[in-house]
Amino acid sequence: MTQQTTAPAEPQASAASGGAVTLTGISKTWGDFTAVQPLDLTIPEGSFFALLGASGCGKTTTLRMIAGLEEPTAGTVRIGDQDVTGLPPHKRPVNTVFQNYALFPHLDVYENVAFGLRRRGIKSVKKQVEDMLELVELGHLPRRKPHQLSGGQQQRVAVARALINRPQVLLLDEPLGALDLKLRRQMQLELKRIQTEVGITFVHVTHDQEEAMTMADTIAVMNAGRIEQLGAPADLYENPTSTFVANFLGQSNLIEAQVTGSSGDDLLLSVGDGRLTLPTARSAATAQIGDKVLAGVRPEKISIAHADDAATVPDGRNKITGRIIDASFIGVSTQYVVNSPWCPEFAVFAQNVERDTRLTPGTEVVLHWNPAHTFGLDATQDIEAGEVSA
């Protein structure tokens, strides 16, 4: 008599687990190349979370390790209270939406969305599919084929197909990259609306700063396989802690200055023969008198005035002088580039409310801003880190 042996059942993630994602000491290397340095990260359940960074920073590899499409070199992945590190992709309570959508061209919208349910052997799919199509506002197009849809509509079908199985986590890998600018902005709002309605944890990988800031509750800015800074979009933008974040997330003017003293809650800085004030609470650098710091200010926080009007600048403002070397009218604002002794290409974004026609290239100007809008960074960093090449 031959004894039959039964292979042990493949582990599966518990359906009762929550949708929080916890990465502990997770890393990925290929030979001598390290794509993701060991990192710890917790993504709260029900949040819209963005991994933001330039190409090659490790964000997609991190996403693929959550999905089970890439095996980590070290560390663990937990979804809710379950360790899923050893589970294959189809056993994890996640679904992924890719940039190319990966729709079935021979199936219509209805059948593309129903595919996951039918694969699980569910016979009655009508109500679930119809509800999902209504969620993504495609209830009027159930019999269209993918090639009959716009890019934005295809994107919605891909999201509906991924959500219909009610994953605990939806992973989005550059999902809007194939869309034009106007449609991409529209879909940013749509994805945020969908996430809010379904309440599922969304983890979104993108290189687009505006996209991340529009949709995400929390952003992790990645650089060279590490998380440079983690926080709410407004906090990252207003209070960057490194030159990389200051330059990559939007645009910053960084001025090398020296700490000369303090006054109340402010640090006093010297810049050549000028003086600046920096709120101590907004300085990521621990600076003593005589230390160098990088004083930063965003272009839209700055006012620009003709040098002849310098006397009208209110007292207490941070001020520097310079000469306009470029001016670009872009509709809602005019973007100036000003050469000053302390910052050769100082950017200023001025809203087109009451334009001063004297402000043309070659004009001497005074730039001024509220000291509260100044942030401080460690001056030992690369001042150009994170700048996006044209």
C-alpha distance (Angstrom), angle and dihedral (degrees) to the residues before:
residue distance angle dihedral
M1 . . .
T2 3.75 . .
Q3 3.78 115.3 .
Q4 3.79 113.5 -135.0
T5 3.76 118.6 -140.9
T6 3.75 123.4 -155.6
A7 3.77 119.3 -145.3
P8 3.79 112.9 -125.7
A9 3.77 112.6 -96.8
E10 3.79 114.9 -98.7
P11 3.82 109.7 -108.7
Q12 3.78 117.3 -109.3
A13 3.76 132.7 -163.6
S14 3.76 113.8 -101.0
A15 3.78 113.9 -106.8
A16 3.78 88.2 -141.6
S17 3.78 93.8 61.9
G18 3.80 116.7 112.3
G19 3.78 124.3 -115.7
A20 3.80 98.7 -109.5
V21 3.81 114.7 120.3
T22 3.80 118.9 -145.7
L23 3.79 122.1 -172.4
T24 3.80 115.3 -170.1
G25 3.81 120.6 -170.0
I26 3.79 89.3 -26.4
S27 3.81 116.3 174.0
K28 3.79 141.2 157.7
T29 3.77 130.0 -155.0
W30 3.79 134.0 172.8
G31 3.79 109.6 -161.6
D32 3.81 106.7 -58.1
F33 3.81 93.3 -12.6
T34 3.80 119.7 93.6
A35 3.80 111.5 -159.0
V36 3.81 96.1 175.7
Q37 3.79 123.3 24.1
P38 3.84 115.6 -144.3
L39 3.79 105.3 -73.5
D40 3.78 139.6 173.2
L41 3.78 117.7 -147.5
T42 3.79 136.3 164.5
I43 3.80 119.4 -162.7
P44 3.82 109.6 -163.3
E45 3.79 119.4 -123.6
G46 3.80 113.4 -98.2
S47 3.80 94.9 14.3
F48 3.80 131.7 127.0
F49 3.81 102.6 -126.2
A50 3.81 126.4 -175.6
L51 3.79 129.8 -158.0
L52 3.80 102.4 -156.2
G53 3.78 128.0 -172.2
A54 3.77 148.1 109.3
S55 3.79 123.7 -77.0
G56 3.80 111.6 -67.5
C57 3.82 96.2 21.0
G58 3.82 94.0 118.9
K59 3.81 100.0 -106.1
T60 3.82 97.1 120.6
T61 3.81 91.7 44.0
T62 3.80 88.7 53.2
L63 3.81 90.4 50.8
R64 3.80 91.6 48.2
M65 3.82 90.5 52.4
I66 3.81 89.1 54.5
A67 3.81 89.5 49.0
G68 3.81 93.3 47.8
L69 3.80 91.8 -118.7
E70 3.81 90.3 115.5
E71 3.79 125.2 39.8
P72 3.81 113.0 -133.5
T73 3.77 117.8 -123.5
A74 3.80 88.5 -140.5
G75 3.78 139.2 -6.1
T76 3.79 136.6 45.1
V77 3.79 138.5 -85.5
R78 3.79 118.8 -148.2
I79 3.78 127.4 -175.2
G80 3.76 109.8 -165.2
D81 3.80 107.1 -36.8
Q82 3.82 95.6 -27.5
D83 3.79 129.2 95.6
V84 3.82 104.8 -134.0
T85 3.81 97.4 171.9
G86 3.80 92.7 113.2
L87 3.79 97.1 42.2
P88 3.81 123.3 104.4
P89 3.82 117.3 -122.2
H90 3.82 96.5 -97.8
K91 3.80 91.3 54.3
R92 3.79 94.3 53.8
P93 3.83 120.7 91.8
V94 3.81 91.4 -120.9
N95 3.78 138.0 98.3
T96 3.80 127.4 -162.5
V97 3.81 131.8 -142.8
F98 3.81 112.3 -158.1
Q99 3.79 130.7 -158.1
N100 3.82 92.8 -108.8
Y101 3.87 91.6 49.4
A102 3.86 91.7 -136.6
L103 3.82 93.1 -136.2
F104 3.79 119.8 171.3
P105 3.83 103.9 -107.3
H106 3.82 94.6 -156.1
L107 3.83 93.5 53.5
D108 3.79 125.5 75.7
V109 3.80 123.9 -126.3
Y110 3.81 93.2 -90.4
E111 3.81 94.4 51.0
N112 3.81 93.3 43.3
V113 3.80 89.3 56.9
A114 3.82 93.3 41.5
F115 3.81 92.9 49.9
G116 3.81 96.9 92.3
L117 3.80 93.1 48.8
R118 3.80 93.4 47.5
R119 3.80 90.5 48.5
R120 3.80 88.5 57.1
G121 3.80 89.8 53.3
I122 3.79 96.5 -107.5
K123 3.80 108.1 154.0
S124 3.80 102.7 -171.5
V125 3.80 105.7 58.0
K126 3.81 102.5 142.1
K127 3.81 100.0 99.6
Q128 3.80 94.8 41.3
V129 3.80 92.7 49.7
E130 3.79 93.2 45.6
D131 3.81 91.7 48.6
M132 3.80 90.9 49.7
L133 3.81 92.5 48.5
E134 3.80 89.4 51.2
L135 3.82 89.6 50.7
V136 3.81 91.0 56.6
E137 3.83 91.7 38.7
L138 3.80 95.7 -115.9
G139 3.80 98.9 112.8
H140 3.80 89.7 118.5
L141 3.84 94.7 56.8
P142 3.82 106.5 51.9
R143 3.81 96.0 132.9
R144 3.78 99.5 45.6
K145 3.79 117.9 112.9
P146 3.82 118.8 -129.8
H147 3.81 93.0 -105.1
Q148 3.82 88.9 58.4
L149 3.82 92.3 58.4
S150 3.79 132.6 83.6
G151 3.79 119.2 -115.7
G152 3.79 91.4 -100.7
Q153 3.80 92.0 50.7
Q154 3.80 91.5 49.7
Q155 3.78 88.5 51.0
R156 3.82 90.2 54.1
V157 3.81 91.7 50.0
A158 3.81 89.1 52.7
V159 3.80 90.9 51.0
A160 3.82 92.4 47.0
R161 3.81 91.4 49.6
A162 3.81 90.3 50.4
L163 3.80 94.5 46.9
I164 3.81 100.4 44.7
N165 3.81 92.4 80.4
R166 3.81 88.3 55.8
P167 3.81 98.1 -125.3
Q168 3.78 117.2 -166.6
V169 3.81 89.2 -130.1
L170 3.81 130.6 28.8
L171 3.81 114.6 -156.1
L172 3.81 118.1 -156.5
D173 3.80 117.7 -165.7
E174 3.83 108.6 -164.0
P175 3.83 88.3 -45.9
L176 3.81 96.2 173.4
G177 3.80 98.8 42.3
A178 3.82 94.9 104.6
L179 3.82 95.1 53.1
D180 3.79 127.9 92.5
L181 3.81 118.6 -109.5
K182 3.81 98.8 -97.1
L183 3.80 94.1 46.1
R184 3.79 91.5 43.5
R185 3.79 90.9 56.9
Q186 3.80 91.0 48.1
M187 3.80 91.3 50.5
Q188 3.80 91.8 49.0
L189 3.79 88.6 63.5
E190 3.80 91.9 42.7
L191 3.81 93.6 52.7
K192 3.79 91.2 49.1
R193 3.81 90.3 49.7
I194 3.81 91.4 50.1
Q195 3.80 92.7 48.0
T196 3.79 91.3 50.0
E197 3.82 91.6 50.1
V198 3.81 97.5 47.5
G199 3.82 96.0 36.3
I200 3.81 93.2 -145.6
T201 3.81 121.6 145.0
F202 3.82 108.8 -99.7
V203 3.82 119.6 -161.8
H204 3.79 109.7 -168.2
V205 3.82 126.9 -169.6
T206 3.80 116.9 -157.8
H207 3.80 143.1 148.3
D208 3.83 90.4 -154.2
Q209 3.81 111.7 100.3
E210 3.80 94.7 -164.3
E211 3.79 90.9 50.1
A212 3.80 92.4 52.5
M213 3.79 93.7 46.0
T214 3.81 93.1 47.4
M215 3.80 96.1 52.6
A216 3.79 112.2 21.3
D217 3.78 129.5 89.1
T218 3.79 88.4 -162.7
I219 3.81 131.5 18.9
A220 3.79 129.0 -159.7
V221 3.81 109.1 -159.2
M222 3.80 108.0 -150.2
N223 3.80 128.4 -159.0
A224 3.80 128.4 172.3
G225 3.79 93.1 -13.8
R226 3.80 95.2 -49.2
I227 3.78 135.0 97.2
E228 3.80 106.1 -113.0
Q229 3.80 95.2 -172.5
L230 3.79 137.9 -10.5
G231 3.79 127.5 -157.4
A232 3.78 150.3 91.4
P233 3.82 114.3 -41.3
A234 3.81 94.9 -111.4
D235 3.81 92.4 48.3
L236 3.81 93.3 50.1
Y237 3.79 90.8 48.1
E238 3.80 97.2 45.6
N239 3.80 97.8 36.4
P240 3.81 111.6 31.5
T241 3.79 113.4 175.1
S242 3.81 97.8 -158.5
T243 3.79 138.2 36.5
F244 3.80 88.3 -116.7
V245 3.81 92.9 60.5
A246 3.81 92.7 40.5
N247 3.80 91.7 54.3
F248 3.80 100.6 34.2
L249 3.80 97.7 46.6
G250 3.78 100.1 59.7
Q251 3.80 120.0 -45.6
S252 3.80 130.8 -56.7
N253 3.79 138.2 -171.1
L254 3.80 109.1 -137.7
I255 3.80 119.9 -165.4
E256 3.79 124.1 -172.1
A257 3.82 107.9 -129.4
Q258 3.79 139.5 165.3
V259 3.79 125.8 -125.6
T260 3.79 109.8 -120.4
G261 3.79 101.1 170.9
S262 3.79 144.8 -53.6
S263 3.78 138.7 -93.9
G264 3.78 118.9 -165.1
D265 3.80 107.5 -53.8
D266 3.81 94.0 -11.6
L267 3.78 137.4 87.3
L268 3.80 116.0 -136.6
L269 3.80 115.4 -137.2
S270 3.77 135.1 -169.5
V271 3.80 121.7 -144.7
G272 3.79 109.7 -177.4
D273 3.79 103.2 -58.4
G274 3.81 91.7 -21.9
R275 3.79 133.0 90.0
L276 3.80 131.4 -136.7
T277 3.79 133.6 -175.2
L278 3.79 122.4 -140.1
P279 3.84 124.1 -172.0
T280 3.80 106.3 -121.9
A281 3.81 90.1 -139.3
R282 3.82 90.6 59.2
S283 3.80 95.8 52.6
A284 3.80 115.8 101.4
A285 3.80 87.5 -171.7
T286 3.80 121.1 81.6
A287 3.80 96.8 -136.1
Q288 3.79 131.9 -176.0
I289 3.79 127.7 -167.5
G290 3.79 108.5 -68.2
D291 3.83 94.5 23.9
K292 3.77 122.2 125.4
V293 3.82 119.4 -121.5
L294 3.78 135.4 174.7
A295 3.79 110.2 -118.9
G296 3.80 110.0 -154.2
V297 3.79 134.4 -165.2
R298 3.81 131.2 172.8
P299 3.84 116.7 -119.0
E300 3.80 94.9 -120.6
K301 3.82 92.1 55.3
I302 3.82 92.0 64.0
S303 3.80 129.6 91.2
I304 3.80 119.6 -151.8
A305 3.80 124.3 -150.8
H306 3.79 135.1 178.2
A307 3.81 111.3 -102.4
D308 3.82 88.7 -117.3
D309 3.82 88.1 63.8
A310 3.81 95.8 51.0
A311 3.81 91.3 114.7
T312 3.82 90.2 62.6
V313 3.81 93.9 61.5
P314 3.83 107.2 110.5
D315 3.80 119.0 -112.9
G316 3.78 117.0 -100.5
R317 3.78 96.0 36.7
N318 3.80 122.6 126.9
K319 3.81 106.4 -112.9
I320 3.77 139.5 -172.9
T321 3.79 130.4 169.1
G322 3.78 130.5 -136.8
R323 3.79 148.1 134.2
I324 3.82 127.1 -91.4
I325 3.80 111.1 -114.8
D326 3.81 97.9 172.2
A327 3.81 138.5 14.7
S328 3.82 124.5 -172.0
F329 3.80 123.7 -173.1
I330 3.84 108.6 -147.4
G331 3.81 101.4 168.7
V332 3.79 106.8 -105.4
S333 3.79 91.8 41.9
T334 3.77 145.5 7.4
Q335 3.78 114.9 -122.6
Y336 3.79 115.0 -147.0
V337 3.78 128.9 -168.5
V338 3.80 111.4 -155.0
N339 3.78 126.8 -168.1
S340 3.79 113.5 -143.3
P341 3.79 131.8 166.4
W342 3.82 90.0 -110.0
C343 3.80 101.0 41.3
P344 3.83 117.6 23.3
E345 3.83 95.4 -159.4
F346 3.78 107.6 30.4
A347 3.84 110.1 177.6
V348 3.80 121.7 -144.5
F349 3.82 126.0 -179.0
A350 3.81 110.7 -161.1
Q351 3.80 120.5 -174.2
N352 3.77 114.0 -123.2
V353 3.80 97.3 -118.6
E354 3.80 102.5 115.0
R355 3.78 107.1 0.4
D356 3.79 119.0 -156.7
T357 3.81 103.5 -138.4
R358 3.81 90.0 -159.0
L359 3.81 90.6 70.6
T360 3.79 99.4 95.3
P361 3.83 132.7 133.4
G362 3.80 110.5 -65.4
T363 3.82 94.5 30.3
E364 3.80 119.1 130.0
V365 3.81 110.4 -127.4
V366 3.78 145.0 177.0
L367 3.80 118.2 -130.9
H368 3.79 116.8 -157.9
W369 3.79 138.6 170.8
N370 3.79 143.7 168.3
P371 3.84 108.2 -81.2
A372 3.83 88.2 -134.5
H373 3.81 87.9 70.3
T374 3.82 92.4 61.1
F375 3.81 120.5 100.9
G376 3.80 128.0 -169.5
L377 3.81 131.2 -137.2
D378 3.79 136.9 -176.8
A379 3.82 107.5 -85.0
T380 3.81 93.3 -146.6
Q381 3.82 90.0 75.1
D382 3.79 125.4 94.7
I383 3.80 103.0 -89.8
E384 3.83 90.7 -148.9
A385 3.82 97.4 48.0
G386 3.79 112.6 132.1
E387 3.80 96.5 16.4
V388 3.80 110.6 145.3
S389 3.79 112.7 -129.9
A390 3.80 116.2 -128.6
